Amino acid sequence: MEWLRSAACVGEDPELFFPVGTTGPALRDVADAKRVCARCPVTAQCLSFALSSGQTSGVWGGTCEEERDALLRNTRDDSPRRTTV
């Protein structure tokens, strides 16, 4: 995870990226965390790590839990299906 050294979140409060709850202050934290991600040079690597390692909480690669779930669902839905004849 060499890319982590270049991440914009280095030095930020980790709690910002792992808000508790789904309303009010938690939504503000998610928005603030995504703003940090927006200026990050390694967002793609971070998101790839989160998806491949099954991160189920927090903001990773500019995405929240629900967004990563949707990405994973869409990826599964787009995968080629085998058919038997």
PDB file with SEQRES, HELIX, SHEET and CRYST1 records, atoms N, CA, C and O in Angstrom:
SEQRES   1 A   85  MET GLU TRP LEU ARG SER ALA ALA CYS VAL GLY GLU ASP          
SEQRES   2 A   85  PRO GLU LEU PHE PHE PRO VAL GLY THR THR GLY PRO ALA          
SEQRES   3 A   85  LEU ARG ASP VAL ALA ASP ALA LYS ARG VAL CYS ALA ARG          
SEQRES   4 A   85  CYS PRO VAL THR ALA GLN CYS LEU SER PHE ALA LEU SER          
SEQRES   5 A   85  SER GLY GLN THR SER GLY VAL TRP GLY GLY THR CYS GLU          
SEQRES   6 A   85  GLU GLU ARG ASP ALA LEU LEU ARG ASN THR ARG ASP ASP          
SEQRES   7 A   85  SER PRO ARG ARG THR THR VAL                                  
HELIX    1 AA1 GLU A    2  SER A    6  5                                   5    
HELIX    2 AA2 PRO A   14  PHE A   17  5                                   4    
HELIX    3 AA3 PRO A   25  ALA A   38  1                                  14    
HELIX    4 AA4 THR A   43  SER A   53  1                                  11    
HELIX    5 AA5 GLU A   65  ASP A   78  1                                  14    
CRYST1    1.000    1.000    1.000  90.00  90.00  90.00 P 1           1          
ATOM      1  N   MET A   1       0.824  -1.190   0.000  1.00  0.00           N  
ATOM      2  CA  MET A   1       0.000   0.000   0.000  1.00  0.00           C  
ATOM      3  C   MET A   1       0.868   1.254   0.000  1.00  0.00           C  
ATOM      4  O   MET A   1       0.649   2.194   0.764  1.00  0.00           O  
ATOM      5  N   GLU A   2       1.837   1.232  -0.863  1.00  0.00           N  
ATOM      6  CA  GLU A   2       2.747   2.370  -1.020  1.00  0.00           C  
ATOM      7  C   GLU A   2       1.985   3.660  -1.342  1.00  0.00           C  
ATOM      8  O   GLU A   2       2.383   4.742  -0.912  1.00  0.00           O  
ATOM      9  N   TRP A   3       0.901   3.541  -2.091  1.00  0.00           N  
ATOM     10  CA  TRP A   3       0.108   4.702  -2.497  1.00  0.00           C  
ATOM     11  C   TRP A   3      -0.416   5.491  -1.304  1.00  0.00           C  
ATOM     12  O   TRP A   3      -0.651   6.695  -1.407  1.00  0.00           O  
ATOM     13  N   LEU A   4      -0.598   4.821  -0.182  1.00  0.00           N  
ATOM     14  CA  LEU A   4      -1.168   5.473   0.997  1.00  0.00           C  
ATOM     15  C   LEU A   4      -0.327   6.656   1.470  1.00  0.00           C  
ATOM     16  O   LEU A   4      -0.860   7.612   2.033  1.00  0.00           O  
ATOM     17  N   ARG A   5       0.976   6.593   1.246  1.00  0.00           N  
ATOM     18  CA  ARG A   5       1.855   7.697   1.663  1.00  0.00           C  
ATOM     19  C   ARG A   5       1.541   8.999   0.933  1.00  0.00           C  
ATOM     20  O   ARG A   5       1.805  10.087   1.445  1.00  0.00           O  
ATOM     21  N   SER A   6       0.978   8.880  -0.263  1.00  0.00           N  
ATOM     22  CA  SER A   6       0.657  10.065  -1.068  1.00  0.00           C  
ATOM     23  C   SER A   6      -0.781  10.532  -0.893  1.00  0.00           C  
ATOM     24  O   SER A   6      -1.193  11.512  -1.514  1.00  0.00           O  
ATOM     25  N   ALA A   7      -1.538   9.851  -0.065  1.00  0.00           N  
ATOM     26  CA  ALA A   7      -2.961  10.155   0.089  1.00  0.00           C  
ATOM     27  C   ALA A   7      -3.184  11.510   0.761  1.00  0.00           C  
ATOM     28  O   ALA A   7      -2.449  11.899   1.668  1.00  0.00           O  
ATOM     29  N   ALA A   8      -4.206  12.211   0.300  1.00  0.00           N  
ATOM     30  CA  ALA A   8      -4.544  13.522   0.866  1.00  0.00           C  
ATOM     31  C   ALA A   8      -5.040  13.410   2.301  1.00  0.00           C  
ATOM     32  O   ALA A   8      -5.012  14.392   3.043  1.00  0.00           O  
ATOM     33  N   CYS A   9      -5.491  12.235   2.697  1.00  0.00           N  
ATOM     34  CA  CYS A   9      -6.037  12.064   4.048  1.00  0.00           C  
ATOM     35  C   CYS A   9      -4.957  11.865   5.110  1.00  0.00           C  
ATOM     36  O   CYS A   9      -5.254  11.872   6.304  1.00  0.00           O  
ATOM     37  N   VAL A  10      -3.711  11.690   4.684  1.00  0.00           N  
ATOM     38  CA  VAL A  10      -2.632  11.561   5.663  1.00  0.00           C  
ATOM     39  C   VAL A  10      -2.601  12.836   6.498  1.00  0.00           C  
ATOM     40  O   VAL A  10      -2.527  13.940   5.957  1.00  0.00           O  
ATOM     41  N   GLY A  11      -2.659  12.682   7.797  1.00  0.00           N  
ATOM     42  CA  GLY A  11      -2.662  13.833   8.687  1.00  0.00           C  
ATOM     43  C   GLY A  11      -4.050  14.325   9.059  1.00  0.00           C  
ATOM     44  O   GLY A  11      -4.199  15.127   9.981  1.00  0.00           O  
ATOM     45  N   GLU A  12      -5.075  13.848   8.345  1.00  0.00           N  
ATOM     46  CA  GLU A  12      -6.458  14.209   8.688  1.00  0.00           C  
ATOM     47  C   GLU A  12      -6.922  13.334   9.850  1.00  0.00           C  
ATOM     48  O   GLU A  12      -6.361  12.266  10.096  1.00  0.00           O  
ATOM     49  N   ASP A  13      -7.936  13.789  10.553  1.00  0.00           N  
ATOM     50  CA  ASP A  13      -8.527  13.007  11.635  1.00  0.00           C  
ATOM     51  C   ASP A  13      -9.232  11.793  11.031  1.00  0.00           C  
ATOM     52  O   ASP A  13     -10.172  11.963  10.254  1.00  0.00           O  
ATOM     53  N   PRO A  14      -8.806  10.575  11.367  1.00  0.00           N  
ATOM     54  CA  PRO A  14      -9.437   9.375  10.796  1.00  0.00           C  
ATOM     55  C   PRO A  14     -10.939   9.296  11.061  1.00  0.00           C  
ATOM     56  O   PRO A  14     -11.676   8.712  10.267  1.00  0.00           O  
ATOM     57  N   GLU A  15     -11.397   9.875  12.162  1.00  0.00           N  
ATOM     58  CA  GLU A  15     -12.828   9.829  12.473  1.00  0.00           C  
ATOM     59  C   GLU A  15     -13.669  10.529  11.410  1.00  0.00           C  
ATOM     60  O   GLU A  15     -14.844  10.205  11.234  1.00  0.00           O  
ATOM     61  N   LEU A  16     -13.071  11.489  10.699  1.00  0.00           N  
ATOM     62  CA  LEU A  16     -13.779  12.172   9.624  1.00  0.00           C  
ATOM     63  C   LEU A  16     -14.218  11.171   8.559  1.00  0.00           C  
ATOM     64  O   LEU A  16     -15.284  11.325   7.963  1.00  0.00           O  
ATOM     65  N   PHE A  17     -13.406  10.153   8.320  1.00  0.00           N  
ATOM     66  CA  PHE A  17     -13.660   9.183   7.258  1.00  0.00           C  
ATOM     67  C   PHE A  17     -14.507   8.001   7.718  1.00  0.00           C  
ATOM     68  O   PHE A  17     -14.870   7.144   6.913  1.00  0.00           O  
ATOM     69  N   PHE A  18     -14.819   7.956   8.998  1.00  0.00           N  
ATOM     70  CA  PHE A  18     -15.635   6.876   9.559  1.00  0.00           C  
ATOM     71  C   PHE A  18     -16.729   7.454  10.455  1.00  0.00           C  
ATOM     72  O   PHE A  18     -16.758   7.189  11.657  1.00  0.00           O  
ATOM     73  N   PRO A  19     -17.633   8.250   9.862  1.00  0.00           N  
ATOM     74  CA  PRO A  19     -18.687   8.883  10.660  1.00  0.00           C  
ATOM     75  C   PRO A  19     -19.666   7.844  11.200  1.00  0.00           C  
ATOM     76  O   PRO A  19     -19.883   6.790  10.602  1.00  0.00           O  
ATOM     77  N   VAL A  20     -20.239   8.171  12.334  1.00  0.00           N  
ATOM     78  CA  VAL A  20     -21.231   7.298  12.957  1.00  0.00           C  
ATOM     79  C   VAL A  20     -22.607   7.891  12.707  1.00  0.00           C  
ATOM     80  O   VAL A  20     -22.859   9.051  13.034  1.00  0.00           O  
ATOM     81  N   GLY A  21     -23.490   7.101  12.130  1.00  0.00           N  
ATOM     82  CA  GLY A  21     -24.841   7.563  11.856  1.00  0.00           C  
ATOM     83  C   GLY A  21     -25.047   7.872  10.391  1.00  0.00           C  
ATOM     84  O   GLY A  21     -24.136   7.749   9.573  1.00  0.00           O  
ATOM     85  N   THR A  22     -26.271   8.277  10.076  1.00  0.00           N  
ATOM     86  CA  THR A  22     -26.631   8.553   8.682  1.00  0.00           C  
ATOM     87  C   THR A  22     -27.355   9.883   8.507  1.00  0.00           C  
ATOM     88  O   THR A  22     -27.939  10.140   7.455  1.00  0.00           O  
ATOM     89  N   THR A  23     -27.319  10.727   9.533  1.00  0.00           N  
ATOM     90  CA  THR A  23     -27.985  12.029   9.438  1.00  0.00           C  
ATOM     91  C   THR A  23     -27.093  13.104  10.044  1.00  0.00           C  
ATOM     92  O   THR A  23     -26.072  12.811  10.666  1.00  0.00           O  
ATOM     93  N   GLY A  24     -27.498  14.345   9.852  1.00  0.00           N  
ATOM     94  CA  GLY A  24     -26.848  15.490  10.494  1.00  0.00           C  
ATOM     95  C   GLY A  24     -25.340  15.520  10.400  1.00  0.00           C  
ATOM     96  O   GLY A  24     -24.783  15.597   9.305  1.00  0.00           O  
ATOM     97  N   PRO A  25     -24.665  15.459  11.558  1.00  0.00           N  
ATOM     98  CA  PRO A  25     -23.205  15.567  11.581  1.00  0.00           C  
ATOM     99  C   PRO A  25     -22.508  14.486  10.753  1.00  0.00           C  
ATOM    100  O   PRO A  25     -21.463  14.741  10.154  1.00  0.00           O  
ATOM    101  N   ALA A  26     -23.075  13.296  10.717  1.00  0.00           N  
ATOM    102  CA  ALA A  26     -22.458  12.219   9.936  1.00  0.00           C  
ATOM    103  C   ALA A  26     -22.459  12.564   8.449  1.00  0.00           C  
ATOM    104  O   ALA A  26     -21.474  12.318   7.753  1.00  0.00           O  
ATOM    105  N   LEU A  27     -23.551  13.127   7.966  1.00  0.00           N  
ATOM    106  CA  LEU A  27     -23.616  13.525   6.557  1.00  0.00           C  
ATOM    107  C   LEU A  27     -22.620  14.633   6.250  1.00  0.00           C  
ATOM    108  O   LEU A  27     -22.018  14.648   5.176  1.00  0.00           O  
ATOM    109  N   ARG A  28     -22.444  15.554   7.178  1.00  0.00           N  
ATOM    110  CA  ARG A  28     -21.449  16.619   6.986  1.00  0.00           C  
ATOM    111  C   ARG A  28     -20.043  16.025   6.944  1.00  0.00           C  
ATOM    112  O   ARG A  28     -19.216  16.434   6.129  1.00  0.00           O  
ATOM    113  N   ASP A  29     -19.774  15.061   7.823  1.00  0.00           N  
ATOM    114  CA  ASP A  29     -18.459  14.412   7.819  1.00  0.00           C  
ATOM    115  C   ASP A  29     -18.203  13.691   6.500  1.00  0.00           C  
ATOM    116  O   ASP A  29     -17.102  13.768   5.955  1.00  0.00           O  
ATOM    117  N   VAL A  30     -19.206  12.994   5.986  1.00  0.00           N  
ATOM    118  CA  VAL A  30     -19.053  12.303   4.703  1.00  0.00           C  
ATOM    119  C   VAL A  30     -18.730  13.314   3.607  1.00  0.00           C  
ATOM    120  O   VAL A  30     -17.831  13.086   2.798  1.00  0.00           O  
ATOM    121  N   ALA A  31     -19.450  14.416   3.575  1.00  0.00           N  
ATOM    122  CA  ALA A  31     -19.202  15.455   2.568  1.00  0.00           C  
ATOM    123  C   ALA A  31     -17.800  16.038   2.722  1.00  0.00           C  
ATOM    124  O   ALA A  31     -17.105  16.259   1.730  1.00  0.00           O  
ATOM    125  N   ASP A  32     -17.385  16.286   3.960  1.00  0.00           N  
ATOM    126  CA  ASP A  32     -16.036  16.815   4.204  1.00  0.00           C  
ATOM    127  C   ASP A  32     -14.970  15.805   3.785  1.00  0.00           C  
ATOM    128  O   ASP A  32     -13.962  16.177   3.185  1.00  0.00           O  
ATOM    129  N   ALA A  33     -15.189  14.543   4.097  1.00  0.00           N  
ATOM    130  CA  ALA A  33     -14.230  13.501   3.720  1.00  0.00           C  
ATOM    131  C   ALA A  33     -14.125  13.401   2.200  1.00  0.00           C  
ATOM    132  O   ALA A  33     -13.028  13.259   1.659  1.00  0.00           O  
ATOM    133  N   LYS A  34     -15.254  13.476   1.518  1.00  0.00           N  
ATOM    134  CA  LYS A  34     -15.242  13.414   0.052  1.00  0.00           C  
ATOM    135  C   LYS A  34     -14.513  14.608  -0.551  1.00  0.00           C  
ATOM    136  O   LYS A  34     -13.896  14.487  -1.609  1.00  0.00           O  
ATOM    137  N   ARG A  35     -14.580  15.755   0.108  1.00  0.00           N  
ATOM    138  CA  ARG A  35     -13.826  16.925  -0.380  1.00  0.00           C  
ATOM    139  C   ARG A  35     -12.326  16.667  -0.284  1.00  0.00           C  
ATOM    140  O   ARG A  35     -11.569  17.066  -1.169  1.00  0.00           O  
ATOM    141  N   VAL A  36     -11.894  16.006   0.778  1.00  0.00           N  
ATOM    142  CA  VAL A  36     -10.479  15.633   0.899  1.00  0.00           C  
ATOM    143  C   VAL A  36     -10.127  14.675  -0.237  1.00  0.00           C  
ATOM    144  O   VAL A  36      -9.095  14.831  -0.890  1.00  0.00           O  
ATOM    145  N   CYS A  37     -10.978  13.694  -0.469  1.00  0.00           N  
ATOM    146  CA  CYS A  37     -10.733  12.722  -1.538  1.00  0.00           C  
ATOM    147  C   CYS A  37     -10.664  13.396  -2.914  1.00  0.00           C  
ATOM    148  O   CYS A  37      -9.900  12.970  -3.780  1.00  0.00           O  
ATOM    149  N   ALA A  38     -11.457  14.436  -3.104  1.00  0.00           N  
ATOM    150  CA  ALA A  38     -11.506  15.113  -4.403  1.00  0.00           C  
ATOM    151  C   ALA A  38     -10.170  15.735  -4.784  1.00  0.00           C  
ATOM    152  O   ALA A  38      -9.892  15.923  -5.968  1.00  0.00           O  
ATOM    153  N   ARG A  39      -9.347  16.053  -3.801  1.00  0.00           N  
ATOM    154  CA  ARG A  39      -8.035  16.648  -4.104  1.00  0.00           C  
ATOM    155  C   ARG A  39      -6.899  15.629  -3.956  1.00  0.00           C  
ATOM    156  O   ARG A  39      -5.724  15.995  -3.951  1.00  0.00           O  
ATOM    157  N   CYS A  40      -7.255  14.369  -3.839  1.00  0.00           N  
ATOM    158  CA  CYS A  40      -6.270  13.321  -3.580  1.00  0.00           C  
ATOM    159  C   CYS A  40      -5.719  12.740  -4.885  1.00  0.00           C  
ATOM    160  O   CYS A  40      -6.483  12.452  -5.806  1.00  0.00           O  
ATOM    161  N   PRO A  41      -4.394  12.568  -4.968  1.00  0.00           N  
ATOM    162  CA  PRO A  41      -3.802  12.009  -6.181  1.00  0.00           C  
ATOM    163  C   PRO A  41      -3.923  10.488  -6.285  1.00  0.00           C  
ATOM    164  O   PRO A  41      -3.608   9.921  -7.332  1.00  0.00           O  
ATOM    165  N   VAL A  42      -4.370   9.820  -5.228  1.00  0.00           N  
ATOM    166  CA  VAL A  42      -4.426   8.354  -5.258  1.00  0.00           C  
ATOM    167  C   VAL A  42      -5.847   7.828  -5.010  1.00  0.00           C  
ATOM    168  O   VAL A  42      -6.026   6.736  -4.470  1.00  0.00           O  
ATOM    169  N   THR A  43      -6.840   8.605  -5.407  1.00  0.00           N  
ATOM    170  CA  THR A  43      -8.229   8.199  -5.191  1.00  0.00           C  
ATOM    171  C   THR A  43      -8.531   6.863  -5.862  1.00  0.00           C  
ATOM    172  O   THR A  43      -9.190   6.012  -5.265  1.00  0.00           O  
ATOM    173  N   ALA A  44      -8.067   6.667  -7.077  1.00  0.00           N  
ATOM    174  CA  ALA A  44      -8.353   5.420  -7.799  1.00  0.00           C  
ATOM    175  C   ALA A  44      -7.767   4.213  -7.072  1.00  0.00           C  
ATOM    176  O   ALA A  44      -8.426   3.181  -6.946  1.00  0.00           O  
ATOM    177  N   GLN A  45      -6.534   4.342  -6.594  1.00  0.00           N  
ATOM    178  CA  GLN A  45      -5.907   3.236  -5.869  1.00  0.00           C  
ATOM    179  C   GLN A  45      -6.650   2.954  -4.570  1.00  0.00           C  
ATOM    180  O   GLN A  45      -6.827   1.797  -4.189  1.00  0.00           O  
ATOM    181  N   CYS A  46      -7.079   3.999  -3.898  1.00  0.00           N  
ATOM    182  CA  CYS A  46      -7.812   3.864  -2.641  1.00  0.00           C  
ATOM    183  C   CYS A  46      -9.140   3.146  -2.871  1.00  0.00           C  
ATOM    184  O   CYS A  46      -9.492   2.233  -2.124  1.00  0.00           O  
ATOM    185  N   LEU A  47      -9.865   3.552  -3.888  1.00  0.00           N  
ATOM    186  CA  LEU A  47     -11.138   2.912  -4.197  1.00  0.00           C  
ATOM    187  C   LEU A  47     -10.929   1.455  -4.586  1.00  0.00           C  
ATOM    188  O   LEU A  47     -11.675   0.579  -4.150  1.00  0.00           O  
ATOM    189  N   SER A  48      -9.931   1.200  -5.392  1.00  0.00           N  
ATOM    190  CA  SER A  48      -9.623  -0.175  -5.788  1.00  0.00           C  
ATOM    191  C   SER A  48      -9.326  -1.044  -4.569  1.00  0.00           C  
ATOM    192  O   SER A  48      -9.806  -2.173  -4.468  1.00  0.00           O  
ATOM    193  N   PHE A  49      -8.529  -0.507  -3.644  1.00  0.00           N  
ATOM    194  CA  PHE A  49      -8.225  -1.234  -2.411  1.00  0.00           C  
ATOM    195  C   PHE A  49      -9.503  -1.519  -1.630  1.00  0.00           C  
ATOM    196  O   PHE A  49      -9.720  -2.642  -1.173  1.00  0.00           O  
ATOM    197  N   ALA A  50     -10.346  -0.501  -1.479  1.00  0.00           N  
ATOM    198  CA  ALA A  50     -11.578  -0.663  -0.700  1.00  0.00           C  
ATOM    199  C   ALA A  50     -12.480  -1.730  -1.304  1.00  0.00           C  
ATOM    200  O   ALA A  50     -13.049  -2.548  -0.582  1.00  0.00           O  
ATOM    201  N   LEU A  51     -12.610  -1.722  -2.617  1.00  0.00           N  
ATOM    202  CA  LEU A  51     -13.472  -2.698  -3.279  1.00  0.00           C  
ATOM    203  C   LEU A  51     -12.896  -4.108  -3.198  1.00  0.00           C  
ATOM    204  O   LEU A  51     -13.624  -5.068  -2.945  1.00  0.00           O  
ATOM    205  N   SER A  52     -11.594  -4.228  -3.412  1.00  0.00           N  
ATOM    206  CA  SER A  52     -10.984  -5.564  -3.424  1.00  0.00           C  
ATOM    207  C   SER A  52     -10.828  -6.159  -2.031  1.00  0.00           C  
ATOM    208  O   SER A  52     -10.771  -7.380  -1.884  1.00  0.00           O  
ATOM    209  N   SER A  53     -10.760  -5.318  -1.015  1.00  0.00           N  
ATOM    210  CA  SER A  53     -10.569  -5.827   0.347  1.00  0.00           C  
ATOM    211  C   SER A  53     -11.868  -5.846   1.157  1.00  0.00           C  
ATOM    212  O   SER A  53     -11.868  -6.223   2.329  1.00  0.00           O  
ATOM    213  N   GLY A  54     -12.965  -5.441   0.530  1.00  0.00           N  
ATOM    214  CA  GLY A  54     -14.268  -5.527   1.184  1.00  0.00           C  
ATOM    215  C   GLY A  54     -14.490  -4.535   2.309  1.00  0.00           C  
ATOM    216  O   GLY A  54     -15.124  -4.866   3.311  1.00  0.00           O  
ATOM    217  N   GLN A  55     -13.974  -3.322   2.158  1.00  0.00           N  
ATOM    218  CA  GLN A  55     -14.196  -2.293   3.187  1.00  0.00           C  
ATOM    219  C   GLN A  55     -15.682  -1.956   3.231  1.00  0.00           C  
ATOM    220  O   GLN A  55     -16.248  -1.488   2.243  1.00  0.00           O  
ATOM    221  N   THR A  56     -16.304  -2.191   4.365  1.00  0.00           N  
ATOM    222  CA  THR A  56     -17.751  -2.004   4.480  1.00  0.00           C  
ATOM    223  C   THR A  56     -18.138  -0.757   5.258  1.00  0.00           C  
ATOM    224  O   THR A  56     -19.325  -0.482   5.436  1.00  0.00           O  
ATOM    225  N   SER A  57     -17.169  -0.012   5.716  1.00  0.00           N  
ATOM    226  CA  SER A  57     -17.498   1.221   6.435  1.00  0.00           C  
ATOM    227  C   SER A  57     -16.525   2.312   6.035  1.00  0.00           C  
ATOM    228  O   SER A  57     -15.408   2.048   5.588  1.00  0.00           O  
ATOM    229  N   GLY A  58     -16.976   3.535   6.207  1.00  0.00           N  
ATOM    230  CA  GLY A  58     -16.107   4.672   5.958  1.00  0.00           C  
ATOM    231  C   GLY A  58     -16.126   5.174   4.530  1.00  0.00           C  
ATOM    232  O   GLY A  58     -16.771   4.605   3.648  1.00  0.00           O  
ATOM    233  N   VAL A  59     -15.396   6.259   4.333  1.00  0.00           N  
ATOM    234  CA  VAL A  59     -15.230   6.868   3.016  1.00  0.00           C  
ATOM    235  C   VAL A  59     -13.870   6.438   2.481  1.00  0.00           C  
ATOM    236  O   VAL A  59     -12.837   6.684   3.104  1.00  0.00           O  
ATOM    237  N   TRP A  60     -13.885   5.800   1.332  1.00  0.00           N  
ATOM    238  CA  TRP A  60     -12.670   5.313   0.671  1.00  0.00           C  
ATOM    239  C   TRP A  60     -12.735   5.725  -0.794  1.00  0.00           C  
ATOM    240  O   TRP A  60     -13.759   5.522  -1.447  1.00  0.00           O  
ATOM    241  N   GLY A  61     -11.680   6.288  -1.306  1.00  0.00           N  
ATOM    242  CA  GLY A  61     -11.641   6.640  -2.715  1.00  0.00           C  
ATOM    243  C   GLY A  61     -12.783   7.538  -3.147  1.00  0.00           C  
ATOM    244  O   GLY A  61     -13.258   7.448  -4.279  1.00  0.00           O  
ATOM    245  N   GLY A  62     -13.221   8.397  -2.253  1.00  0.00           N  
ATOM    246  CA  GLY A  62     -14.288   9.337  -2.576  1.00  0.00           C  
ATOM    247  C   GLY A  62     -15.680   8.738  -2.572  1.00  0.00           C  
ATOM    248  O   GLY A  62     -16.622   9.357  -3.065  1.00  0.00           O  
ATOM    249  N   THR A  63     -15.824   7.536  -2.020  1.00  0.00           N  
ATOM    250  CA  THR A  63     -17.130   6.883  -1.989  1.00  0.00           C  
ATOM    251  C   THR A  63     -17.513   6.482  -0.570  1.00  0.00           C  
ATOM    252  O   THR A  63     -16.659   6.174   0.261  1.00  0.00           O  
ATOM    253  N   CYS A  64     -18.817   6.494  -0.315  1.00  0.00           N  
ATOM    254  CA  CYS A  64     -19.332   6.015   0.972  1.00  0.00           C  
ATOM    255  C   CYS A  64     -19.743   4.547   0.814  1.00  0.00           C  
ATOM    256  O   CYS A  64     -19.639   3.980  -0.274  1.00  0.00           O  
ATOM    257  N   GLU A  65     -20.202   3.948   1.893  1.00  0.00           N  
ATOM    258  CA  GLU A  65     -20.563   2.531   1.879  1.00  0.00           C  
ATOM    259  C   GLU A  65     -21.592   2.208   0.796  1.00  0.00           C  
ATOM    260  O   GLU A  65     -21.430   1.248   0.044  1.00  0.00           O  
ATOM    261  N   GLU A  66     -22.645   3.013   0.725  1.00  0.00           N  
ATOM    262  CA  GLU A  66     -23.718   2.758  -0.230  1.00  0.00           C  
ATOM    263  C   GLU A  66     -23.217   2.846  -1.670  1.00  0.00           C  
ATOM    264  O   GLU A  66     -23.625   2.056  -2.522  1.00  0.00           O  
ATOM    265  N   GLU A  67     -22.339   3.800  -1.938  1.00  0.00           N  
ATOM    266  CA  GLU A  67     -21.809   3.949  -3.297  1.00  0.00           C  
ATOM    267  C   GLU A  67     -20.934   2.760  -3.678  1.00  0.00           C  
ATOM    268  O   GLU A  67     -20.979   2.291  -4.816  1.00  0.00           O  
ATOM    269  N   ARG A  68     -20.133   2.270  -2.722  1.00  0.00           N  
ATOM    270  CA  ARG A  68     -19.309   1.087  -3.020  1.00  0.00           C  
ATOM    271  C   ARG A  68     -20.182  -0.144  -3.215  1.00  0.00           C  
ATOM    272  O   ARG A  68     -19.906  -0.966  -4.090  1.00  0.00           O  
ATOM    273  N   ASP A  69     -21.231  -0.280  -2.411  1.00  0.00           N  
ATOM    274  CA  ASP A  69     -22.166  -1.397  -2.598  1.00  0.00           C  
ATOM    275  C   ASP A  69     -22.759  -1.363  -4.003  1.00  0.00           C  
ATOM    276  O   ASP A  69     -22.848  -2.395  -4.668  1.00  0.00           O  
ATOM    277  N   ALA A  70     -23.163  -0.181  -4.453  1.00  0.00           N  
ATOM    278  CA  ALA A  70     -23.742  -0.039  -5.791  1.00  0.00           C  
ATOM    279  C   ALA A  70     -22.718  -0.388  -6.867  1.00  0.00           C  
ATOM    280  O   ALA A  70     -23.050  -1.058  -7.845  1.00  0.00           O  
ATOM    281  N   LEU A  71     -21.480   0.061  -6.693  1.00  0.00           N  
ATOM    282  CA  LEU A  71     -20.431  -0.276  -7.659  1.00  0.00           C  
ATOM    283  C   LEU A  71     -20.232  -1.785  -7.740  1.00  0.00           C  
ATOM    284  O   LEU A  71     -20.110  -2.342  -8.831  1.00  0.00           O  
ATOM    285  N   LEU A  72     -20.200  -2.436  -6.598  1.00  0.00           N  
ATOM    286  CA  LEU A  72     -20.021  -3.889  -6.586  1.00  0.00           C  
ATOM    287  C   LEU A  72     -21.215  -4.599  -7.215  1.00  0.00           C  
ATOM    288  O   LEU A  72     -21.035  -5.565  -7.956  1.00  0.00           O  
ATOM    289  N   ARG A  73     -22.419  -4.141  -6.931  1.00  0.00           N  
ATOM    290  CA  ARG A  73     -23.619  -4.739  -7.543  1.00  0.00           C  
ATOM    291  C   ARG A  73     -23.585  -4.575  -9.054  1.00  0.00           C  
ATOM    292  O   ARG A  73     -23.861  -5.520  -9.793  1.00  0.00           O  
ATOM    293  N   ASN A  74     -23.245  -3.372  -9.512  1.00  0.00           N  
ATOM    294  CA  ASN A  74     -23.193  -3.119 -10.954  1.00  0.00           C  
ATOM    295  C   ASN A  74     -22.128  -3.967 -11.621  1.00  0.00           C  
ATOM    296  O   ASN A  74     -22.324  -4.453 -12.735  1.00  0.00           O  
ATOM    297  N   THR A  75     -21.004  -4.147 -10.950  1.00  0.00           N  
ATOM    298  CA  THR A  75     -19.934  -4.968 -11.504  1.00  0.00           C  
ATOM    299  C   THR A  75     -20.411  -6.409 -11.640  1.00  0.00           C  
ATOM    300  O   THR A  75     -20.171  -7.054 -12.662  1.00  0.00           O  
ATOM    301  N   ARG A  76     -21.084  -6.912 -10.614  1.00  0.00           N  
ATOM    302  CA  ARG A  76     -21.609  -8.284 -10.676  1.00  0.00           C  
ATOM    303  C   ARG A  76     -22.676  -8.394 -11.759  1.00  0.00           C  
ATOM    304  O   ARG A  76     -22.723  -9.393 -12.477  1.00  0.00           O  
ATOM    305  N   ASP A  77     -23.523  -7.392 -11.884  1.00  0.00           N  
ATOM    306  CA  ASP A  77     -24.587  -7.423 -12.888  1.00  0.00           C  
ATOM    307  C   ASP A  77     -24.033  -7.391 -14.305  1.00  0.00           C  
ATOM    308  O   ASP A  77     -24.645  -7.938 -15.222  1.00  0.00           O  
ATOM    309  N   ASP A  78     -22.875  -6.750 -14.493  1.00  0.00           N  
ATOM    310  CA  ASP A  78     -22.277  -6.620 -15.820  1.00  0.00           C  
ATOM    311  C   ASP A  78     -21.376  -7.786 -16.187  1.00  0.00           C  
ATOM    312  O   ASP A  78     -20.905  -7.868 -17.321  1.00  0.00           O  
ATOM    313  N   SER A  79     -21.129  -8.685 -15.247  1.00  0.00           N  
ATOM    314  CA  SER A  79     -20.207  -9.781 -15.536  1.00  0.00           C  
ATOM    315  C   SER A  79     -20.860 -10.754 -16.513  1.00  0.00           C  
ATOM    316  O   SER A  79     -22.071 -10.971 -16.472  1.00  0.00           O  
ATOM    317  N   PRO A  80     -20.041 -11.339 -17.395  1.00  0.00           N  
ATOM    318  CA  PRO A  80     -20.597 -12.278 -18.377  1.00  0.00           C  
ATOM    319  C   PRO A  80     -21.196 -13.493 -17.674  1.00  0.00           C  
ATOM    320  O   PRO A  80     -20.661 -13.986 -16.681  1.00  0.00           O  
ATOM    321  N   ARG A  81     -22.278 -13.945 -18.194  1.00  0.00           N  
ATOM    322  CA  ARG A  81     -22.948 -15.110 -17.625  1.00  0.00           C  
ATOM    323  C   ARG A  81     -22.692 -16.324 -18.518  1.00  0.00           C  
ATOM    324  O   ARG A  81     -22.679 -16.230 -19.745  1.00  0.00           O  
ATOM    325  N   ARG A  82     -22.494 -17.443 -17.870  1.00  0.00           N  
ATOM    326  CA  ARG A  82     -22.351 -18.683 -18.628  1.00  0.00           C  
ATOM    327  C   ARG A  82     -23.738 -19.277 -18.830  1.00  0.00           C  
ATOM    328  O   ARG A  82     -24.571 -19.284 -17.924  1.00  0.00           O  
ATOM    329  N   THR A  83     -23.954 -19.758 -19.996  1.00  0.00           N  
ATOM    330  CA  THR A  83     -25.210 -20.445 -20.248  1.00  0.00           C  
ATOM    331  C   THR A  83     -24.896 -21.867 -20.667  1.00  0.00           C  
ATOM    332  O   THR A  83     -23.928 -22.121 -21.384  1.00  0.00           O  
ATOM    333  N   THR A  84     -25.701 -22.760 -20.225  1.00  0.00           N  
ATOM    334  CA  THR A  84     -25.514 -24.151 -20.615  1.00  0.00           C  
ATOM    335  C   THR A  84     -26.544 -24.493 -21.668  1.00  0.00           C  
ATOM    336  O   THR A  84     -27.683 -24.027 -21.621  1.00  0.00           O  
ATOM    337  N   VAL A  85     -26.138 -25.297 -22.600  1.00  0.00           N  
ATOM    338  CA  VAL A  85     -27.024 -25.664 -23.708  1.00  0.00           C  
ATOM    339  C   VAL A  85     -27.397 -27.108 -23.596  1.00  0.00           C  
ATOM    340  O   VAL A  85     -28.140 -27.621 -24.433  1.00  0.00           O  
TER     341      VAL A  85                                                      
END                                                                             
